[in-house]
């Protein structure tokens, strides 16, 4: 019951025969391919990689600047660093 990629294109019907214990004869099954998965994985991969690329500059550059602007300087000097 192996199908090639060309046989499993979107919108096509695939048929296969299988022996079923509930029947005395072989049973023919029809499978309708709604959408191929390769087309769905590419946008997901692009979104994940783009998110990771945007995360690093924000975390490494923007967060220290925002913390420096929002936390008063006296409080930062009064609290000793843990360690």
N, C-alpha and C positions, 0 to 999 in steps of 0.2 A: 504494500500500500504506500509506496514512495511516489511522490509527485515531483516533477521538475518545477523550477521557479516560473517558467513560462506557463505551466498548467495552472498555477495558483495566482493568476492575475486578478485584480479587482473586477467583480461583476461576472466572473465565470463560474460555471457549475462543474464540479468534479464528481465523478462516480467511482465507487469501488465496491467490490464484492467481498463478502466475509461470511464465514460459516457461523451460524448462530444456533445455539443449543435449543432455542425455543421453536425452531422451525426444522422441518425435515430437509429442506433445500437451502442452498446458499441464498443470502439476502443481499440485494443491491441497495447501497446507500447513496444518497445524493447530498453533496456538501456545496453550499453556495458561499463563495468567497466574497465577503462584504468589502474588505479593504486590506491591502497588503501592509505588513508591519514595517517594512523598511522605510516607507514613506513617512511613517509616524515617528520613527526613532531619530531621524535626522534633525527635525526642529527641536526635539527635546535635548539632544546633545548640544546644539548651538546655544540654547537657552542656559544650560548648565555651565558651559564653558564661559559664556559671556558674564554670567553671574559671578563666577569665580574670579574672572579678570577684573571686574568692577569692585569686588570685595577687598582685594589687597590694597589698592590706593586709599580706599575709604578708611580701612582699619589702621593702616600704617601712617597716613598723613592727616586725614581729617579728624580722627578721634583725638589725638594728642592736642590739636589746635582747639577743638571744642572743649576739651577738659580744661585746657589752660585759660580759656575765656570764661568758663562758667564757675569753676572752683576758685574761691578767693585765694590770693597768694599767701596771706597770713595762715590760713588753714592748712595749706600744703606744706608750709615750713614747720608748723607746730606738730603735725602728725609724723612721727618717725616711720621710716620704711620698715616693714616687717622683715625679720630675718634674724 
